[in-house]
Amino acid sequence: MLGMEIKRIVTRPVLYVLLFTGFILALMPVIVSWPGNVSDDYYILYPRNPFISWMFFGAATYNIYVLIFPLLAALPYSDAYAQDYNSGLVKSILTKVNKRKYLNIRFIVNFIVGGVVAIFPPVVNFLLQMTAFPVIENSMYYGMNSVGTQSFMPELFYHQPFLYILVRVIMLFLLGGLLASLGLALSTAVKNRYIILVFPFLVFMGLDVLFVSTGFVNYSISMMYLFDVPFHWGFPLYLLIGTIGSYVWYKIAGEKNETM
């Protein structure tokens, strides 16, 4: 069944539309900031490197990326369950695969695809920034103060910058997988694929509005994972509750679905 899932994913046009969109969002900041007509000596006092040039720290296209982040995660595959149900394909699949196995594989694949597509722009942007700027040591001086003392893990940023980037990317991956899982979970109750695909976006925006309006800005989803706020208990807790909750909802509803 895993092979069938991969084949379905790579034949979905929306996947390539999202990847192309992500590539443009990643490429544009590099073109804008690309250093031109400079010699090696220029970099002796040049304050930029790939870490502070990364789109995460305020590139022109980053706000667009933040806005469409839930869609990048949900659009690739979170409506697949509903499509199987509406087309009747699920009956054919379940003649060959155990229902529990079907549900588990579908959840895992959807989670991974949502996470991968969501992190595609920042990963590509960082790789492109490495072609534009030298990998010199981070410093709070010489203009390299993108991460301050009240930021997310500043010690890690200045002493292990590659690990800092990896941690940030992993968190974005997990958030993308979580949002994709929300759409998949909803598909057990709603078979309209457009509602399923927009649901994670509405949850994302709704929670942001709720926390911002009540004064808990640092606890909004976008601020925690997509901007620079100090690490706190909400980071792992949101991911655990959201992912486990989505899985339990999806699994229980899927197991009870008599059509399956």
Backbone as numpy.savetxt, mean C-alpha at the origin, in Angstrom:
# Nx Ny Nz CAx CAy CAz Cx Cy Cz
-4.83 -24.50 -7.74 -5.64 -23.29 -7.74 -4.79 -22.02 -7.74
-3.62 -22.08 -7.11 -2.75 -20.92 -7.05 -2.33 -20.48 -8.45
-2.04 -21.46 -9.31 -1.69 -21.13 -10.69 -2.83 -20.43 -11.41
-4.06 -20.87 -11.16 -5.22 -20.24 -11.78 -5.37 -18.80 -11.30
-5.11 -18.57 -10.00 -5.22 -17.23 -9.44 -4.21 -16.30 -10.10
-2.99 -16.76 -10.24 -1.94 -15.93 -10.86 -2.30 -15.61 -12.31
-2.82 -16.62 -13.02 -3.21 -16.40 -14.42 -4.31 -15.36 -14.52
-5.27 -15.42 -13.60 -6.37 -14.44 -13.62 -5.86 -13.04 -13.34
-4.93 -12.94 -12.42 -4.40 -11.62 -12.04 -3.68 -10.96 -13.22
-2.80 -11.71 -13.86 -1.97 -11.12 -14.92 -2.78 -10.85 -16.19
-4.00 -11.33 -16.27 -4.83 -11.05 -17.44 -5.86 -9.95 -17.17
-5.81 -9.33 -16.00 -6.75 -8.26 -15.67 -6.16 -6.92 -16.11
-6.79 -6.23 -17.07 -6.26 -4.96 -17.57 -6.08 -3.91 -16.47
-6.95 -3.93 -15.45 -6.88 -2.91 -14.40 -5.53 -2.97 -13.68
-4.93 -4.16 -13.60 -3.63 -4.29 -12.95 -2.58 -3.43 -13.65
-2.57 -3.46 -14.96 -1.57 -2.73 -15.72 -1.86 -1.23 -15.73
-3.12 -0.88 -15.68 -3.48 0.54 -15.56 -2.96 1.10 -14.25
-3.14 0.36 -13.18 -2.69 0.80 -11.85 -1.17 0.85 -11.79
-0.50 -0.14 -12.35 0.96 -0.14 -12.35 1.52 1.02 -13.17
0.89 1.30 -14.30 1.34 2.43 -15.13 1.12 3.75 -14.39
-0.03 3.88 -13.74 -0.31 5.09 -12.96 0.72 5.24 -11.84
1.02 4.15 -11.16 2.01 4.19 -10.09 3.38 4.55 -10.60
3.74 4.05 -11.79 5.04 4.37 -12.36 5.16 5.86 -12.69
4.11 6.44 -13.21 4.12 7.88 -13.51 4.26 8.69 -12.23
3.53 8.30 -11.18 3.64 8.99 -9.90 5.05 8.89 -9.33
5.71 7.76 -9.58 7.07 7.57 -9.09 8.09 8.31 -9.92
7.86 8.37 -11.22 8.85 8.95 -12.15 8.88 10.47 -12.13
7.72 11.10 -12.03 7.65 12.56 -12.15 8.53 13.30 -11.13
8.53 12.91 -9.84 9.40 13.63 -8.89 10.89 13.49 -9.23
11.27 12.37 -9.82 12.67 12.16 -10.17 13.06 13.09 -11.32
12.18 13.23 -12.29 12.45 14.13 -13.42 12.57 15.57 -12.93
11.69 15.96 -12.02 11.69 17.33 -11.52 12.96 17.65 -10.73
13.42 16.68 -9.93 14.56 16.95 -9.04 15.89 16.45 -9.60
15.89 15.92 -10.82 17.12 15.34 -11.37 18.22 16.39 -11.46
19.42 16.10 -10.88 20.51 17.09 -10.94 21.15 17.10 -12.32
21.27 18.27 -12.89 21.84 18.37 -14.23 23.10 19.19 -14.27
24.00 18.84 -15.16 25.23 19.61 -15.39 26.04 19.80 -14.11
26.26 18.71 -13.38 27.08 18.79 -12.17 28.21 17.78 -12.27
29.30 18.07 -11.61 30.45 17.17 -11.57 30.46 16.39 -10.26
31.38 15.45 -10.14 31.49 14.69 -8.90 31.83 15.58 -7.73
32.60 16.63 -7.96 32.98 17.53 -6.87 31.78 18.24 -6.28
30.74 18.41 -7.07 29.54 19.12 -6.59 28.91 18.40 -5.41
29.05 17.07 -5.39 28.40 16.28 -4.35 29.11 16.35 -3.01
30.29 16.97 -2.98 30.99 17.11 -1.70 30.16 17.91 -0.71
29.50 18.94 -1.19 28.65 19.77 -0.34 27.17 19.68 -0.72
26.84 18.72 -1.55 25.46 18.62 -2.01 24.63 17.88 -0.98
23.55 18.46 -0.49 22.83 17.88 0.65 21.81 16.79 0.32
21.60 16.47 -0.93 20.54 15.51 -1.27 21.11 14.10 -1.43
20.26 13.15 -1.06 20.55 11.74 -1.30 19.23 11.03 -1.55
19.23 9.74 -1.91 17.96 9.07 -2.22 16.98 9.03 -1.05
17.50 9.04 0.16 16.63 8.89 1.33 15.75 10.13 1.55
16.35 11.30 1.47 15.53 12.51 1.67 14.82 12.92 0.39
15.27 12.38 -0.76 14.61 12.71 -2.02 13.42 11.78 -2.29
13.28 10.75 -1.48 12.20 9.77 -1.64 10.85 10.46 -1.65
9.94 10.01 -2.49 8.65 10.67 -2.65 7.84 10.71 -1.35
8.14 9.82 -0.42 7.45 9.78 0.87 7.57 11.12 1.60
8.66 11.84 1.36 8.91 13.09 2.08 8.47 14.32 1.30
7.34 14.22 0.63 6.72 15.42 0.09 6.91 15.70 -1.38
7.05 14.67 -2.20 7.14 14.89 -3.65 5.82 15.46 -4.18
5.91 16.10 -5.33 4.73 16.76 -5.91 3.58 15.79 -6.15
3.89 14.55 -6.44 2.84 13.57 -6.74 2.41 12.77 -5.51
3.02 13.05 -4.38 2.75 12.20 -3.22 1.32 12.34 -2.70
0.77 13.54 -2.72 -0.61 13.71 -2.26 -1.60 12.94 -3.13
-1.29 12.84 -4.41 -2.14 12.02 -5.30 -2.03 10.56 -4.89
-0.82 10.12 -4.61 -0.59 8.75 -4.18 -1.37 8.44 -2.89
-1.33 9.36 -1.93 -2.06 9.18 -0.68 -3.56 9.06 -0.95
-4.06 9.91 -1.82 -5.49 9.92 -2.12 -5.96 8.62 -2.76
-5.17 8.08 -3.68 -5.61 6.89 -4.41 -5.07 5.60 -3.79
-4.36 5.70 -2.68 -3.77 4.51 -2.06 -4.78 3.38 -1.85
-5.96 3.66 -1.28 -6.94 2.57 -1.09 -7.39 1.94 -2.40
-7.45 2.74 -3.45 -7.86 2.21 -4.75 -6.76 1.34 -5.35
-5.50 1.75 -5.17 -4.39 0.93 -5.65 -4.43 -0.45 -5.00
-4.83 -0.49 -3.73 -4.87 -1.76 -3.00 -6.08 -2.61 -3.37
-7.24 -1.97 -3.54 -8.49 -2.71 -3.69 -8.82 -3.09 -5.13
-8.48 -2.24 -6.07 -8.92 -2.47 -7.46 -8.34 -3.72 -8.12
-7.11 -4.11 -7.82 -6.55 -5.24 -8.58 -7.32 -6.55 -8.46
-7.80 -6.89 -7.22 -8.33 -8.25 -7.09 -9.40 -8.44 -6.02
-9.76 -7.41 -5.27 -10.67 -7.63 -4.15 -12.11 -7.95 -4.58
-12.41 -7.78 -5.85 -13.75 -8.12 -6.34 -13.81 -9.51 -6.97
-12.73 -10.27 -6.86 -12.67 -11.57 -7.54 -13.69 -12.56 -6.97
-13.89 -12.53 -5.66 -14.88 -13.43 -5.04 -16.28 -13.13 -5.60
-16.61 -11.85 -5.67 -17.93 -11.47 -6.19 -18.07 -11.87 -7.65
-16.99 -11.74 -8.41 -17.04 -12.13 -9.81 -17.27 -13.64 -9.95
-16.60 -14.42 -9.13 -16.80 -15.88 -9.15 -18.25 -16.22 -8.82
-18.79 -15.53 -7.83 -20.16 -15.79 -7.38 -21.16 -15.40 -8.46
-21.01 -14.19 -9.01 -21.98 -13.68 -9.99 -21.96 -14.48 -11.29
-20.77 -14.94 -11.68 -20.65 -15.67 -12.95 -20.96 -17.16 -12.81
-21.01 -17.62 -11.57 -21.22 -19.05 -11.34 -19.94 -19.86 -11.43
-18.81 -19.19 -11.67 -17.52 -19.89 -11.78 -17.15 -20.61 -10.49
-17.61 -20.06 -9.37 -17.26 -20.65 -8.09 -17.74 -22.11 -7.99
-18.86 -22.43 -8.61 -19.36 -23.81 -8.56 -18.40 -24.76 -9.27
-17.85 -24.30 -10.37 -16.90 -25.12 -11.11 -15.60 -25.29 -10.32
-15.16 -24.21 -9.69 -13.91 -24.26 -8.92 -14.04 -25.23 -7.76
-15.19 -25.19 -7.09 -15.37 -26.00 -5.89 -15.61 -27.47 -6.18
-15.74 -27.82 -7.45 -15.77 -29.25 -7.79 -14.35 -29.84 -7.80
-13.37 -28.95 -7.81 -11.97 -29.39 -7.88 -11.18 -29.02 -6.62
-11.66 -28.00 -5.89 -10.92 -27.49 -4.74 -11.84 -27.43 -3.53
-11.31 -27.82 -2.38 -12.06 -27.73 -1.13 -12.41 -26.26 -0.84
-13.61 -26.02 -0.31 -14.07 -24.67 -0.05 -13.11 -23.90 0.87
-12.67 -24.56 1.92 -11.77 -23.89 2.87 -10.46 -23.48 2.19
-9.93 -24.36 1.34 -8.71 -24.05 0.61 -8.95 -22.89 -0.36
-10.08 -22.91 -1.02 -10.43 -21.83 -1.95 -10.46 -20.50 -1.23
-11.13 -20.45 -0.09 -11.25 -19.20 0.66 -9.89 -18.70 1.15
-9.07 -19.61 1.65 -7.77 -19.21 2.18 -6.84 -18.69 1.08
-6.79 -19.42 -0.04 -5.92 -18.99 -1.13 -6.38 -17.65 -1.69
-7.68 -17.49 -1.84 -8.21 -16.23 -2.36 -7.84 -15.07 -1.42
-7.94 -15.28 -0.12 -7.59 -14.22 0.84 -6.11 -13.87 0.76
-5.26 -14.88 0.75 -3.81 -14.65 0.73 -3.39 -13.95 -0.55
-3.88 -14.44 -1.68 -3.51 -13.84 -2.97 -3.98 -12.40 -3.06
-5.21 -12.16 -2.64 -5.75 -10.79 -2.66 -4.93 -9.87 -1.77
-4.55 -10.34 -0.58 -3.75 -9.55 0.34 -2.40 -9.18 -0.29
-1.73 -10.17 -0.87 -0.41 -9.92 -1.46 -0.50 -8.99 -2.65
-1.46 -9.23 -3.52 -1.61 -8.38 -4.71 -1.92 -6.94 -4.31
-2.84 -6.77 -3.36 -3.16 -5.42 -2.89 -1.96 -4.72 -2.31
-1.17 -5.45 -1.51 0.03 -4.86 -0.91 1.09 -4.51 -1.94
1.31 -5.39 -2.89 2.35 -5.16 -3.91 2.02 -3.96 -4.79
0.78 -3.88 -5.25 0.40 -2.75 -6.11 0.45 -1.44 -5.32
0.10 -1.49 -4.03 0.11 -0.29 -3.21 1.52 0.25 -2.99
2.52 -0.64 -2.87 3.88 -0.16 -2.61 4.67 0.08 -3.90
4.09 -0.24 -5.04 4.82 -0.11 -6.30 5.36 1.31 -6.53
4.56 2.38 -6.37 5.10 3.72 -6.62 6.27 4.11 -5.72
6.18 3.98 -4.37 7.32 4.39 -3.55 8.56 3.54 -3.76
8.39 2.24 -4.04 9.55 1.40 -4.28 10.25 1.81 -5.57
9.49 2.00 -6.63 10.07 2.41 -7.91 10.70 3.78 -7.78
10.05 4.69 -7.07 10.60 6.03 -6.88 11.94 5.98 -6.17
12.04 5.17 -5.12 13.31 5.10 -4.39 14.42 4.53 -5.27
14.11 3.51 -6.05 15.12 2.95 -6.95 15.57 3.97 -7.99
14.62 4.75 -8.49 14.97 5.80 -9.46 15.78 6.91 -8.80
15.44 7.24 -7.55 16.20 8.27 -6.84 17.65 7.82 -6.64
17.86 6.54 -6.49 19.23 6.03 -6.33 20.06 6.19 -7.60
19.40 6.32 -8.73 20.13 6.58 -9.97 20.43 8.07 -10.13
19.75 8.91 -9.37 19.92 10.35 -9.51 20.86 10.94 -8.47
20.88 10.36 -7.26 21.65 10.94 -6.17 22.55 9.90 -5.53
23.70 10.32 -5.03 24.62 9.38 -4.37 24.07 8.92 -3.03
24.40 7.69 -2.66 23.94 7.14 -1.39 24.91 7.58 -0.29
24.80 8.85 0.10 25.65 9.39 1.15 24.93 9.32 2.48
25.69 9.42 3.55 25.16 9.25 4.89 24.15 10.34 5.23
23.07 9.95 5.91 22.09 10.92 6.38 22.67 11.75 7.51
22.24 12.99 7.58 22.67 13.89 8.65 21.56 14.88 8.93
21.42 15.24 10.21 20.42 16.26 10.56 20.89 17.64 10.16
22.14 17.75 9.71 22.71 19.01 9.26 22.74 19.03 7.74
23.22 20.08 7.17 23.34 20.22 5.71 22.00 20.02 5.00
20.91 20.40 5.67 19.60 20.34 5.01 18.94 18.98 5.04
19.58 17.98 5.66 19.00 16.63 5.68 18.14 16.43 6.93
17.23 17.31 7.18 16.43 17.22 8.41 14.97 16.90 8.11
14.75 16.07 7.09 13.38 15.67 6.75 12.73 14.91 7.89
13.52 14.18 8.66 13.03 13.40 9.80 13.58 14.02 11.08
12.68 14.60 11.88 13.09 15.26 13.11 12.93 14.37 14.32
13.15 14.94 15.49 13.09 14.17 16.73 11.67 13.69 17.03
10.66 14.36 16.50 9.27 13.96 16.72 8.71 13.20 15.53
9.58 12.58 14.75 9.17 11.83 13.58 9.16 10.34 13.88
8.88 9.55 12.87 8.83 8.10 12.99 10.25 7.54 13.01
10.65 6.98 14.14 11.94 6.30 14.30 13.12 7.10 13.71
13.38 8.30 14.21 14.47 9.12 13.66 15.84 8.47 13.78
16.08 7.75 14.88 17.38 7.09 15.05 17.64 6.09 13.93
16.59 5.36 13.56 16.72 4.38 12.49 17.01 5.07 11.16
16.35 6.20 10.92 16.54 6.92 9.66 17.97 7.40 9.50
18.59 7.90 10.57 19.92 8.48 10.45 21.05 7.46 10.60
20.76 6.30 11.19 21.82 5.31 11.38 21.67 4.08 10.50
20.42 3.72 10.15 20.17 2.58 9.27 19.11 2.97 8.23
19.44 3.89 7.33 18.42 4.43 6.42 17.77 3.39 5.51
18.53 2.40 5.05 17.93 1.37 4.21 16.91 0.56 5.00
17.23 0.28 6.25 16.28 -0.44 7.10 15.05 0.41 7.36
15.23 1.72 7.50 14.11 2.64 7.68 13.17 2.57 6.48
13.75 2.62 5.28 12.95 2.54 4.05 12.21 1.21 4.01
12.90 0.12 4.38 12.28 -1.20 4.35 11.10 -1.27 5.33
11.28 -0.73 6.53 10.20 -0.73 7.52 9.00 0.03 7.00
9.25 1.20 6.41 8.17 2.01 5.86 7.44 1.26 4.74
8.19 0.62 3.86 7.58 -0.10 2.74 6.77 -1.29 3.24
7.29 -2.01 4.23 6.55 -3.15 4.79 5.23 -2.68 5.39
5.26 -1.55 6.09 4.03 -1.03 6.69 3.02 -0.64 5.61
3.50 -0.05 4.53 2.61 0.30 3.42 2.05 -0.96 2.77
2.89 -1.99 2.65 2.44 -3.27 2.08 1.32 -3.86 2.93
1.53 -3.88 4.25 0.52 -4.45 5.15 -0.77 -3.63 5.13
-0.64 -2.32 5.04 -1.84 -1.48 4.95 -2.58 -1.74 3.64
-1.83 -1.87 2.55 -2.46 -2.19 1.27 -3.17 -3.52 1.31
-2.53 -4.53 1.92 -3.18 -5.83 2.06 -4.42 -5.77 2.92
-4.36 -4.97 3.98 -5.51 -4.79 4.86 -6.69 -4.18 4.11
-6.44 -3.14 3.35 -7.52 -2.47 2.61 -8.11 -3.40 1.54
-7.24 -4.15 0.88 -7.73 -5.12 -0.10 -8.59 -6.19 0.58
-8.21 -6.57 1.79 -8.97 -7.58 2.54 -10.34 -7.07 2.96
-10.44 -5.78 3.26 -11.74 -5.20 3.60 -12.71 -5.33 2.43
-12.22 -5.05 1.23 -13.07 -5.20 0.05 -13.48 -6.65 -0.17
-12.54 -7.56 0.02 -12.84 -8.98 -0.14 -13.87 -9.45 0.88
-13.72 -8.98 2.11 -14.67 -9.37 3.15 -16.07 -8.87 2.81
-16.17 -7.64 2.34 -17.48 -7.09 1.98 -18.12 -7.88 0.84
-17.30 -8.45 -0.03 -17.84 -9.17 -1.19 -18.63 -10.41 -0.80
-18.52 -10.86 0.45 -19.33 -11.99 0.90 -20.78 -11.58 1.18
-21.00 -10.27 1.32 -22.35 -9.76 1.61 -22.93 -8.94 0.47
-22.05 -8.31 -0.31 -22.47 -7.44 -1.41 -21.85 -7.96 -2.69
-22.65 -8.15 -3.71 -22.13 -8.70 -4.95 -21.95 -7.65 -6.05
-22.22 -6.39 -5.74 -21.95 -5.30 -6.67 -20.47 -4.95 -6.60
-19.72 -5.26 -7.65 -18.27 -5.11 -7.60 -17.82 -3.67 -7.42
-18.61 -2.71 -7.87 -18.20 -1.31 -7.75 -18.28 -0.85 -6.30
-19.28 -1.33 -5.59 -19.38 -1.02 -4.15 -18.22 -1.66 -3.41
-17.89 -2.88 -3.77 -16.78 -3.60 -3.13 -15.47 -2.85 -3.33
-15.22 -2.37 -4.54 -13.96 -1.73 -4.86 -13.82 -0.37 -4.19
-14.91 0.34 -3.98 -14.84 1.67 -3.38 -14.93 1.61 -1.86
-15.35 0.48 -1.30 -15.53 0.36 0.14 -14.26 0.67 0.94
-13.09 0.11 0.59 -11.88 0.43 1.35 -11.56 1.93 1.31
-11.81 2.56 0.18 -11.57 4.01 0.07 -12.47 4.77 1.03
-13.73 4.38 1.13 -14.67 5.06 2.02 -14.29 4.85 3.48
-13.86 3.63 3.83 -13.41 3.36 5.20 -12.17 4.19 5.52
-11.25 4.21 4.60 -9.99 4.96 4.76 -10.29 6.44 5.01
-11.09 7.03 4.15 -11.41 8.45 4.27 -12.28 8.73 5.50
-13.22 7.83 5.78 -14.11 8.01 6.93 -13.36 8.03 8.25
-12.43 7.08 8.42 -11.65 7.05 9.66 -10.74 8.27 9.78
-10.21 8.72 8.66 -9.38 9.93 8.68 -10.19 11.13 9.16
-11.38 11.30 8.59 -12.23 12.42 8.98 -12.60 12.32 10.46
-12.90 11.11 10.92 -13.28 10.90 12.32 -12.16 11.31 13.27
-10.95 10.81 13.02 -9.85 11.09 13.94 -9.39 12.55 13.86
-9.39 13.11 12.66 -8.99 14.52 12.52 -10.00 15.43 13.20
-11.29 15.16 13.02 -12.33 16.02 13.60 -12.39 15.92 15.12
-11.90 14.80 15.68 -11.92 14.64 17.14 -10.59 15.01 17.78
-9.66 15.50 16.98 -8.39 15.97 17.52 -7.30 14.93 17.63
-7.54 13.71 17.17 -6.53 12.65 17.23 -5.89 12.47 15.86
-5.24 13.52 15.39 -4.69 13.52 14.03 -3.66 12.42 13.85
-2.80 12.22 14.84 -1.73 11.23 14.72 -2.23 9.80 14.71
-3.53 9.61 14.96 -4.10 8.27 14.96 -4.94 7.99 13.71
-4.97 8.93 12.79 -5.66 8.67 11.53 -4.80 7.73 10.68
-5.44 6.95 9.86 -4.70 5.95 9.08 -3.69 6.60 8.15
-4.09 7.64 7.45 -3.17 8.25 6.50 -1.97 8.87 7.20
-2.17 9.52 8.34 -1.06 10.14 9.06 -0.09 9.08 9.57
-0.60 7.97 10.07 0.27 6.95 10.65 1.14 6.26 9.59
0.53 5.87 8.51 1.25 5.03 7.55 1.78 5.79 6.34
1.17 6.92 6.02 1.54 7.62 4.80 2.21 8.96 5.04
2.30 9.36 6.30 3.01 10.59 6.63 3.97 10.31 7.78
4.53 11.34 8.36 5.61 11.16 9.32 5.19 11.57 10.73
4.72 10.62 11.52 4.34 10.87 12.91 5.08 9.88 13.80
5.27 10.20 15.08 5.99 9.28 15.97 5.32 7.92 16.06
6.12 6.89 16.22 5.59 5.53 16.35 4.81 5.43 17.66
3.63 4.79 17.61 2.83 4.55 18.80 2.07 3.24 18.64
1.30 2.87 19.65 0.64 1.57 19.68 -0.33 1.37 18.52
-0.83 2.46 17.95 -1.81 2.33 16.87 -1.26 1.66 15.63
0.04 1.78 15.37 0.63 1.22 14.15 0.38 -0.29 14.05
0.84 -1.10 15.01 0.59 -2.55 14.89 -0.86 -2.92 15.20
-1.51 -2.17 16.09 -2.86 -2.53 16.51 -3.85 -2.43 15.35
-3.77 -1.36 14.58 -4.68 -1.19 13.44 -4.50 -2.33 12.44
-3.24 -2.69 12.18 -2.98 -3.74 11.20 -3.51 -5.09 11.68
-3.31 -5.38 12.97 -3.77 -6.65 13.51 -5.29 -6.73 13.51
-5.93 -5.70 14.05 -7.40 -5.71 14.14 -8.02 -5.74 12.74
-7.52 -4.90 11.85 -8.08 -4.83 10.51 -7.91 -6.10 9.72
-6.71 -6.68 9.76 -6.44 -7.89 8.98 -7.17 -9.10 9.55
-7.05 -9.30 10.87 -7.71 -10.44 11.49 -9.23 -10.31 11.39
-9.74 -9.09 11.62 -11.18 -8.87 11.51 -11.70 -9.16 10.12
-10.97 -8.69 9.11 -11.39 -8.94 7.72 -11.38 -10.43 7.41
-10.34 -11.12 7.88 -10.24 -12.55 7.61 -11.37 -13.32 8.27
-11.64 -13.02 9.53 -12.71 -13.72 10.26 -14.06 -13.47 9.59
-14.33 -12.22 9.25 -15.58 -11.87 8.56 -15.69 -12.66 7.25
-14.64 -12.58 6.44 -14.64 -13.24 5.14 -14.78 -14.76 5.27
-14.04 -15.34 6.21 -14.03 -16.80 6.35 -15.38 -17.33 6.85
-15.92 -16.69 7.88 -17.20 -17.15 8.43 -18.32 -17.00 7.41
-18.38 -15.83 6.77 -19.42 -15.59 5.78 -19.25 -16.52 4.57
-18.00 -16.74 4.14 -17.75 -17.62 3.02 -18.12 -19.06 3.31
-17.82 -19.53 4.52 -18.14 -20.90 4.90 -19.66 -21.11 4.98
-20.39 -20.06 5.36 -21.85 -20.18 5.50 -22.60 -19.98 4.20
-21.90 -19.51 3.20 -22.55 -19.23 1.92 -23.00 -20.54 1.27
-24.28 -20.75 1.20 -24.82 -22.03 0.71 -24.58 -22.21 -0.78
-24.46 -21.11 -1.52 -24.21 -21.22 -2.96 -22.86 -21.88 -3.22
-21.98 -21.71 -2.23 -20.68 -22.33 -2.37 -20.71 -23.72 -1.78
